[in-house]
Amino acid sequence: MRKLKTALQLGLSYLPFSITKPRICLNLRPMPLCLAIGISLLSACDETSTTATSTPTAVGPGPYAVNVIDAAVMFGRVCAQSYPSLSKARAAVLELPFVQDPRTGTYFHQNLDLSFKLTDSSGAKFCSMVFGSKEKDSTLVGITVATSVPTFIKGASDSLVVGETDGSVTVRVSNSSNFFVQPTIRSNGRNYYAARITNFN
């Protein structure tokens, strides 16, 4: 993870940004090629893993901690690339090795400690992801996952806002929708993060 963090920091050093807490103005556009390549590789890997993995008897998260870049790729594939269609997000998650809990509707990855929730109610429609990672730097996690937003959503903001005290990262998606990620809890040696995009249709 230290090597991953160093690589991300070196990559981000090439992007023009300035920090004036609590706001970070960061141009996220130079990242799409890397993220798109990651998604194509993920698709290839998923096809193999799906055929090799049987459906688990118990519905729940997988045993392995999530690499931050993998989390960004997953979020981009399911939520950002599908925005604003919740039905497209549902189709995307079903193409990956997830199993749905019939009680809660949550989709759990069979190998990774990662899940998606597609909320469709009269009061709220959004695509959200929760994952467990060994990465402790919440700002690094937020910026990495945030790269999927302007990469796949036309008109999304290039800049992001970092919370001064809660470690959250926010990106404006449209006039009525936002991307939001923040740390939640620490459990079993892992830090858990929740990310979502609001106002799907």
C-alpha positions as CSV (number, residue, x, y, z in Angstrom):
1,M,0.0,0.0,0.0
2,R,2.9,2.3,0.6
3,K,4.1,1.8,-3.0
4,L,0.5,2.5,-4.2
5,K,0.3,5.7,-2.2
6,T,3.6,6.9,-3.5
7,A,2.6,6.1,-7.1
8,L,-0.7,8.0,-6.6
9,Q,1.1,11.0,-5.1
10,L,3.6,11.1,-7.9
11,G,0.7,10.9,-10.4
12,L,-1.2,13.6,-8.7
13,S,1.8,15.8,-8.6
14,Y,1.5,16.3,-12.4
15,L,-2.0,17.7,-12.0
16,P,-2.5,21.4,-11.4
17,F,-4.0,22.0,-8.0
18,S,-3.8,24.3,-5.1
19,I,-4.8,23.7,-1.5
20,T,-6.5,26.3,0.6
21,K,-8.3,24.4,3.3
22,P,-11.0,23.4,3.5
23,R,-11.1,23.6,-0.3
24,I,-8.9,21.8,-2.8
25,C,-9.1,22.9,-6.4
26,L,-8.0,19.9,-8.5
27,N,-8.2,19.3,-12.2
28,L,-9.3,15.7,-12.5
29,R,-9.5,15.5,-16.3
30,P,-6.0,14.1,-17.0
31,M,-7.0,10.8,-15.3
32,P,-9.6,9.3,-17.7
33,L,-7.2,7.1,-19.8
34,C,-5.8,5.4,-16.7
35,L,-9.2,4.8,-15.3
36,A,-10.7,3.6,-18.6
37,I,-7.8,1.2,-19.0
38,G,-8.5,0.0,-15.4
39,I,-12.1,-0.6,-16.2
40,S,-11.3,-2.6,-19.4
41,L,-8.9,-4.7,-17.4
42,L,-11.5,-5.2,-14.7
43,S,-14.0,-6.4,-17.2
44,A,-11.5,-9.0,-18.5
45,C,-10.7,-10.2,-15.0
46,D,-14.3,-10.3,-14.0
47,E,-15.2,-12.6,-16.8
48,T,-12.6,-15.1,-15.6
49,S,-13.4,-14.8,-11.9
50,T,-17.1,-15.2,-12.5
51,T,-16.7,-18.5,-14.2
52,A,-14.3,-19.8,-11.6
53,T,-16.2,-18.7,-8.5
54,S,-19.3,-20.4,-7.3
55,T,-22.2,-18.6,-5.7
56,P,-21.6,-18.3,-1.9
57,T,-24.0,-19.8,0.5
58,A,-24.0,-16.7,2.7
59,V,-24.5,-13.2,1.3
60,G,-22.0,-10.8,2.6
61,P,-18.8,-8.9,1.6
62,G,-15.7,-10.8,0.4
63,P,-12.7,-11.4,2.6
64,Y,-10.1,-9.2,0.9
65,A,-9.3,-5.5,1.6
66,V,-9.9,-3.2,-1.3
67,N,-7.1,-1.4,-3.2
68,V,-8.0,2.2,-3.6
69,I,-7.5,2.2,-7.3
70,D,-9.7,-0.8,-7.6
71,A,-12.4,1.0,-5.6
72,A,-12.2,4.0,-8.1
73,V,-12.5,1.6,-11.0
74,M,-15.5,-0.2,-9.5
75,F,-17.3,3.1,-8.7
76,G,-16.6,4.4,-12.1
77,R,-17.9,1.3,-13.7
78,V,-21.2,1.0,-11.7
79,C,-22.1,4.5,-10.6
80,A,-20.3,7.2,-12.6
81,Q,-20.5,5.5,-16.0
82,S,-24.2,4.8,-15.5
83,Y,-25.2,8.2,-14.3
84,P,-28.0,9.3,-14.3
85,S,-29.7,6.0,-15.0
86,L,-30.2,3.7,-12.0
87,S,-31.3,0.9,-14.3
88,K,-27.9,1.1,-16.1
89,A,-26.1,1.0,-12.8
90,R,-28.1,-2.2,-11.9
91,A,-27.1,-3.8,-15.2
92,A,-23.5,-2.8,-14.6
93,V,-23.3,-4.4,-11.2
94,L,-24.8,-7.6,-12.4
95,E,-22.0,-7.9,-15.0
96,L,-19.5,-8.1,-12.1
97,P,-19.0,-10.8,-9.5
98,F,-21.6,-9.5,-7.0
99,V,-24.4,-11.3,-5.2
100,Q,-27.5,-9.4,-4.0
101,D,-28.8,-9.8,-0.4
102,P,-32.6,-10.4,-1.0
103,R,-33.3,-8.8,2.4
104,T,-31.6,-5.5,2.0
105,G,-31.0,-5.3,-1.8
106,T,-27.3,-4.6,-1.2
107,Y,-24.9,-6.1,-3.8
108,F,-21.8,-7.7,-2.2
109,H,-18.6,-8.5,-4.1
110,Q,-17.8,-12.2,-3.8
111,N,-14.0,-11.6,-3.2
112,L,-13.6,-8.0,-2.1
113,D,-14.8,-6.2,1.0
114,L,-17.0,-3.9,-1.1
115,S,-20.7,-3.5,-1.7
116,F,-23.1,-1.4,-3.8
117,K,-26.5,-0.1,-2.8
118,L,-28.9,1.2,-5.5
119,T,-31.6,3.2,-3.7
120,D,-34.8,3.8,-5.6
121,S,-37.5,5.4,-3.6
122,S,-39.7,8.5,-3.9
123,G,-37.5,10.5,-1.6
124,A,-34.1,9.4,-2.8
125,K,-32.5,7.8,-5.8
126,F,-28.7,7.3,-5.6
127,C,-25.9,4.9,-6.3
128,S,-23.6,4.2,-3.3
129,M,-20.5,2.1,-2.6
130,V,-19.0,1.0,0.7
131,F,-15.5,-0.6,0.9
132,G,-12.9,-1.6,3.4
133,S,-9.3,-0.6,2.8
134,K,-6.0,-0.6,4.6
135,E,-5.4,3.0,3.4
136,K,-5.6,5.5,6.2
137,D,-5.4,8.7,4.2
138,S,-9.0,9.7,3.7
139,T,-8.1,12.6,1.4
140,L,-6.0,10.4,-0.8
141,V,-8.9,7.8,-1.0
142,G,-11.4,10.6,-1.8
143,I,-9.4,12.2,-4.5
144,T,-8.7,8.8,-6.1
145,V,-12.3,7.7,-6.2
146,A,-13.4,11.2,-7.3
147,T,-11.4,10.9,-10.6
148,S,-14.2,8.7,-11.9
149,V,-16.7,11.5,-11.8
150,P,-15.5,14.0,-14.4
151,T,-14.0,11.0,-16.4
152,F,-17.4,9.6,-17.2
153,I,-20.0,12.3,-16.4
154,K,-20.1,15.1,-19.0
155,G,-20.5,18.5,-17.4
156,A,-19.3,17.4,-13.9
157,S,-17.0,19.8,-12.1
158,D,-13.2,19.6,-12.4
159,S,-12.7,20.8,-8.9
160,L,-13.4,19.2,-5.6
161,V,-13.9,20.3,-2.0
162,V,-12.2,18.5,0.9
163,G,-13.9,18.7,4.3
164,E,-11.7,20.4,6.9
165,T,-12.5,18.1,9.8
166,D,-14.4,15.0,8.5
167,G,-12.1,13.9,5.7
168,S,-14.9,14.1,3.1
169,V,-14.5,14.9,-0.6
170,T,-17.3,16.4,-2.7
171,V,-17.6,17.0,-6.4
172,R,-20.5,18.8,-8.1
173,V,-22.0,16.4,-10.7
174,S,-24.8,18.7,-11.9
175,N,-27.0,21.5,-10.6
176,S,-29.0,18.9,-8.6
177,S,-26.5,16.1,-8.0
178,N,-23.3,15.7,-6.1
179,F,-20.6,13.0,-5.6
180,F,-19.6,12.5,-2.0
181,V,-17.1,10.2,-0.2
182,Q,-16.1,10.1,3.4
183,P,-14.6,7.7,6.0
184,T,-17.0,5.9,8.2
185,I,-15.6,3.4,10.7
186,R,-12.5,1.4,11.4
187,S,-13.0,-2.3,12.0
188,N,-10.8,-5.4,11.9
189,G,-7.8,-3.4,10.9
190,R,-9.5,-1.8,8.0
191,N,-10.8,1.7,7.3
192,Y,-14.3,1.9,5.7
193,Y,-15.3,4.5,3.2
194,A,-18.7,5.4,1.7
195,A,-19.1,7.0,-1.7
196,R,-22.2,7.9,-3.6
197,I,-23.7,10.0,-6.4
198,T,-27.2,11.5,-5.7
199,N,-30.2,12.2,-7.8
200,F,-30.4,9.3,-10.3
201,N,-33.5,8.7,-12.3
